[in-house]
Amino acid sequence: MYKIVEKRQLAPQIYLMDVKAPRVAKSAKPGQFVIVKMDEQGERIPLTICDYDAVKGTVTIVFQTLGRSTTEMAWLNIGDYFADFAGPLGEASEFIHEEIEALKQQKIVFVAGGVGTAPVYPQVKWLQKRGVQVDVIIGARSKEFLILEDEIKALGANVYVTTDDGSYSRKGLVTEVLKDLIDSGAKYDHVIAIGPMIMMKFVAKLTKEYGLKTTVSLNPIMVDGTGMCGACRVTVGGQVKFACVDGPEFDGHLVDFDEAMRRQAMYKTEEGRYMLELEKASHTGGCCGGRQ
């Protein structure tokens, strides 16, 4: 059993939890993920690691309530337990295998969208701790959906924020901010984009025009986390890959995003029906506290 020792709501439908998982915390690296189960009958939920503390033995996860399982997970509180908390899984970010002095000579920019800001945090933390200065572009629908801005700024990174509706900082898309930075003279060697599939697709499209190395995380299409369900099967450079086993990070210029988004849409129907039923029950006085 894995105890929840901290819980915070970061934004509407977005929650942060610190979970006591010493062995996972000791082995975790930026870019990896965990599989959580609320109980023995619960669904396996893949979540990218937001942070980890080997001394405290805790792992931080951030999730958005998009369907049945994540909605029920949000009902858990401090002192409650996960039945399973498996990890770390997946391949770590490629830059951790590079020589630090070589990394210090590079200019890296992260492009984070929505909940994708969570897995960006440990990567920025790892780099900044080793003296590698990075830029971070954070995009959100509106100010209320912006997460971890202050935490990333506290690491010492240069942070640029944009919101779709202009309710905070700059109005516009992350791609517009990235293009403006490049056109104004920023010399980037590596772009790392994590967020909605459509965002990563257009970031990769833009960076290809500039000839910039680009890494994306395909965590959004993972379902089972083992490669057995086939949900995260994707074509990368003409080869079949599985996001949970071979990734979740891949060369953004080689990913077939259209195929990946079609596959992602196939797994939304059941979750969408549950959310509609849950909303209907809340308005009609029905019970929404258990499985439907």
C-alpha positions as CSV (number, residue, x, y, z in Angstrom):
1,M,0.0,0.0,0.0
2,Y,1.2,3.5,-0.9
3,K,0.1,6.4,1.3
4,I,-0.9,9.8,0.1
5,V,1.0,12.3,2.2
6,E,0.1,15.5,0.4
7,K,-2.7,16.6,-1.9
8,R,-3.3,20.0,-3.5
9,Q,-5.7,21.2,-6.2
10,L,-3.6,23.1,-8.7
11,A,-6.4,24.2,-11.0
12,P,-9.9,23.2,-11.9
13,Q,-9.8,19.4,-12.3
14,I,-6.0,19.2,-11.8
15,Y,-4.6,17.7,-8.7
16,L,-1.1,17.1,-7.2
17,M,-0.3,14.3,-4.8
18,D,2.8,13.2,-3.0
19,V,2.9,9.5,-2.5
20,K,5.1,7.5,-0.2
21,A,7.0,5.1,-2.5
22,P,10.6,4.9,-1.3
23,R,11.9,2.4,-3.9
24,V,10.3,4.3,-6.8
25,A,11.7,7.6,-5.5
26,K,15.2,6.2,-5.2
27,S,15.3,5.0,-8.8
28,A,13.2,7.6,-10.6
29,K,14.7,9.8,-13.4
30,P,13.2,12.7,-15.4
31,G,10.9,11.5,-18.2
32,Q,9.8,8.3,-16.6
33,F,6.3,7.4,-15.4
34,V,4.5,5.3,-12.9
35,I,1.4,3.1,-13.0
36,V,-1.1,3.6,-10.2
37,K,-4.1,1.5,-9.1
38,M,-6.6,2.7,-6.4
39,D,-7.6,-0.8,-5.4
40,E,-7.2,-4.4,-6.6
41,Q,-10.1,-4.0,-9.1
42,G,-9.0,-0.5,-10.2
43,E,-7.8,0.6,-13.7
44,R,-4.1,0.9,-14.3
45,I,-3.4,4.6,-14.7
46,P,-0.1,5.7,-16.3
47,L,1.1,9.1,-14.9
48,T,4.4,10.9,-15.7
49,I,6.5,11.6,-12.6
50,C,6.3,15.3,-11.7
51,D,9.0,15.1,-8.9
52,Y,10.7,12.7,-6.6
53,D,12.6,12.9,-3.3
54,A,14.8,9.9,-2.5
55,V,15.4,11.2,1.1
56,K,11.7,11.6,2.0
57,G,10.8,8.6,-0.2
58,T,8.1,10.4,-2.0
59,V,7.0,10.7,-5.6
60,T,4.9,13.5,-6.9
61,I,2.2,12.9,-9.5
62,V,-0.1,15.4,-11.2
63,F,-3.3,14.4,-13.0
64,Q,-6.4,15.8,-14.6
65,T,-9.9,14.4,-14.0
66,L,-10.8,13.4,-17.6
67,G,-12.7,10.1,-17.0
68,R,-14.0,7.7,-14.5
69,S,-10.8,6.5,-12.9
70,T,-9.1,9.9,-12.5
71,T,-12.3,11.4,-11.2
72,E,-12.5,8.7,-8.5
73,M,-8.8,9.2,-7.8
74,A,-9.4,12.9,-7.1
75,W,-11.8,11.7,-4.2
76,L,-8.8,10.3,-2.4
77,N,-7.3,12.4,0.4
78,I,-4.2,12.6,2.6
79,G,-3.9,9.4,4.6
80,D,-5.6,7.3,1.9
81,Y,-3.6,4.6,0.0
82,F,-3.0,3.4,-3.5
83,A,-3.1,-0.4,-3.8
84,D,-0.3,-0.3,-6.4
85,F,2.3,2.3,-7.4
86,A,4.6,0.7,-9.9
87,G,7.7,2.3,-11.4
88,P,9.7,4.0,-12.5
89,L,8.8,2.8,-16.0
90,G,9.7,4.0,-19.5
91,E,13.0,5.4,-20.7
92,A,14.4,8.4,-19.0
93,S,15.0,11.7,-20.8
94,E,17.9,11.3,-23.2
95,F,19.9,14.3,-21.9
96,I,20.7,12.6,-18.6
97,H,23.0,10.3,-20.5
98,E,25.0,13.2,-21.9
99,E,28.1,14.8,-20.5
100,I,27.2,17.7,-18.2
101,E,29.9,20.0,-19.7
102,A,28.5,19.3,-23.2
103,L,25.0,20.0,-21.9
104,K,26.1,23.4,-20.5
105,Q,27.1,24.4,-24.0
106,Q,23.6,23.8,-25.3
107,K,20.6,26.1,-25.3
108,I,17.5,24.1,-24.4
109,V,13.9,25.3,-24.4
110,F,10.9,23.4,-23.0
111,V,7.5,23.9,-24.4
112,A,4.8,22.9,-21.9
113,G,1.1,22.8,-22.4
114,G,-1.5,22.3,-19.7
115,V,-0.9,19.3,-17.5
116,G,2.3,18.7,-19.6
117,T,3.9,21.3,-17.4
118,A,4.1,18.6,-14.7
119,P,6.6,16.3,-16.4
120,V,8.6,19.3,-17.6
121,Y,9.3,20.3,-14.0
122,P,11.6,17.4,-13.0
123,Q,13.6,17.8,-16.3
124,V,14.1,21.5,-15.7
125,K,15.0,20.7,-12.0
126,W,17.6,18.1,-13.1
127,L,19.2,20.4,-15.6
128,Q,19.2,23.6,-13.5
129,K,20.7,21.7,-10.5
130,R,23.6,20.8,-12.7
131,G,24.2,24.3,-14.0
132,V,22.4,24.0,-17.3
133,Q,20.3,27.1,-18.0
134,V,17.1,26.5,-19.8
135,D,14.1,28.5,-21.1
136,V,10.5,27.3,-20.5
137,I,7.4,28.3,-22.4
138,I,4.2,27.4,-20.5
139,G,0.8,27.5,-22.2
140,A,-2.7,27.2,-20.7
141,R,-6.3,27.8,-21.6
142,S,-6.6,30.6,-19.1
143,K,-4.9,31.9,-15.9
144,E,-6.9,29.5,-13.7
145,F,-5.6,26.5,-15.6
146,L,-1.9,27.6,-15.4
147,I,0.1,25.3,-13.1
148,L,3.6,25.2,-11.6
149,E,4.7,28.6,-13.0
150,D,6.1,29.7,-9.6
151,E,7.7,26.4,-8.9
152,I,9.6,26.4,-12.3
153,K,10.6,30.0,-11.8
154,A,12.0,29.1,-8.4
155,L,14.4,26.7,-10.1
156,G,16.0,29.6,-11.9
157,A,14.7,29.0,-15.4
158,N,13.6,31.7,-17.8
159,V,9.8,31.4,-18.0
160,Y,7.5,32.7,-20.7
161,V,3.7,32.3,-20.2
162,T,0.9,32.5,-22.7
163,T,-2.8,31.9,-22.3
164,D,-5.3,31.1,-25.0
165,D,-7.8,33.8,-23.9
166,G,-5.2,36.4,-22.8
167,S,-6.4,36.3,-19.2
168,Y,-2.8,36.2,-18.0
169,S,0.5,37.3,-19.4
170,R,0.6,37.0,-23.2
171,K,-2.4,36.0,-25.4
172,G,-1.7,33.3,-27.9
173,L,-0.2,29.9,-28.6
174,V,3.1,28.4,-27.4
175,T,4.2,28.1,-31.0
176,E,3.9,31.8,-31.4
177,V,6.1,32.5,-28.4
178,L,8.7,30.0,-29.6
179,K,8.7,31.5,-33.1
180,D,9.1,35.0,-31.7
181,L,12.0,33.9,-29.4
182,I,13.8,32.3,-32.3
183,D,13.2,35.1,-34.7
184,S,14.4,37.6,-32.1
185,G,17.8,35.8,-31.9
186,A,17.5,32.9,-29.5
187,K,19.8,30.2,-30.6
188,Y,18.3,26.9,-29.4
189,D,19.9,23.5,-29.9
190,H,17.1,21.4,-28.5
191,V,13.4,21.8,-28.1
192,I,11.5,19.5,-25.7
193,A,7.7,19.7,-26.0
194,I,5.3,18.0,-23.6
195,G,1.5,18.6,-23.6
196,P,-1.6,17.9,-25.7
197,M,-0.9,15.9,-28.9
198,I,-2.1,18.7,-31.2
199,M,0.3,21.2,-29.5
200,M,3.3,18.8,-29.9
201,K,2.4,18.3,-33.5
202,F,2.5,22.0,-34.3
203,V,5.6,22.6,-32.2
204,A,7.4,19.8,-34.2
205,K,6.1,21.3,-37.4
206,L,7.5,24.7,-36.5
207,T,10.9,23.4,-35.3
208,K,11.3,21.3,-38.4
209,E,11.2,24.5,-40.5
210,Y,14.1,25.8,-38.3
211,G,16.0,22.6,-38.3
212,L,15.9,22.3,-34.5
213,K,16.2,19.0,-32.7
214,T,12.9,18.3,-31.1
215,T,11.8,15.7,-28.5
216,V,8.1,15.1,-27.6
217,S,6.5,12.9,-24.9
218,L,3.7,10.6,-26.0
219,N,2.5,10.0,-22.5
220,P,-1.0,11.3,-23.4
221,I,-1.8,8.2,-25.5
222,M,-0.7,5.6,-22.9
223,V,-3.5,3.5,-21.4
224,D,-2.2,0.2,-20.0
225,G,1.5,1.1,-19.5
226,T,2.9,-2.3,-20.6
227,G,2.5,-2.3,-24.4
228,M,0.0,-5.1,-24.2
229,C,-3.2,-3.2,-24.9
230,G,-1.8,-1.6,-28.1
231,A,-3.3,1.8,-27.3
232,C,0.0,3.6,-27.4
233,R,1.2,2.0,-30.7
234,V,2.6,4.7,-32.9
235,T,4.7,5.0,-36.0
236,V,8.0,6.8,-35.5
237,G,10.3,7.1,-38.5
238,G,8.3,4.5,-40.3
239,Q,8.7,1.9,-37.5
240,V,6.1,0.7,-35.0
241,K,6.8,1.8,-31.4
242,F,5.0,1.7,-28.1
243,A,5.0,4.9,-26.1
244,C,5.1,3.1,-22.7
245,V,7.9,0.6,-23.6
246,D,10.0,2.4,-26.1
247,G,9.3,5.9,-24.9
248,P,7.5,8.0,-23.8
249,E,9.9,10.4,-25.4
250,F,10.6,10.3,-29.2
251,D,12.0,12.5,-32.0
252,G,9.1,14.9,-32.7
253,H,10.0,15.1,-36.4
254,L,9.6,11.4,-36.9
255,V,6.3,10.8,-35.0
256,D,3.1,10.3,-37.1
257,F,0.9,12.6,-35.0
258,D,-2.2,12.1,-37.1
259,E,-2.1,8.4,-36.6
260,A,-1.4,8.8,-32.9
261,M,-4.3,11.2,-32.4
262,R,-6.7,8.9,-34.2
263,R,-5.7,6.1,-31.9
264,Q,-6.0,8.3,-28.9
265,A,-9.6,9.3,-29.9
266,M,-10.6,5.6,-29.9
267,Y,-10.2,5.3,-26.2
268,K,-12.1,8.4,-25.2
269,T,-15.7,7.1,-25.8
270,E,-16.2,5.1,-22.6
271,E,-14.6,7.7,-20.4
272,G,-16.7,10.4,-22.0
273,R,-19.9,8.5,-21.4
274,Y,-19.0,8.1,-17.7
275,M,-18.3,11.9,-17.3
276,L,-21.7,12.7,-18.9
277,E,-23.4,10.3,-16.5
278,L,-21.6,11.7,-13.6
279,E,-22.6,15.2,-14.5
280,K,-26.2,14.2,-15.0
281,A,-26.3,12.4,-11.6
282,S,-25.0,15.5,-9.8
283,H,-27.8,17.6,-11.2
284,T,-30.6,15.0,-10.6
285,G,-29.6,14.0,-7.1
286,G,-28.4,10.6,-8.1
287,C,-25.5,8.9,-6.4
288,C,-22.1,9.6,-8.0
289,G,-19.9,8.3,-5.3
290,G,-19.5,4.7,-6.6
291,R,-18.8,3.0,-9.9
292,Q,-21.6,3.2,-12.4
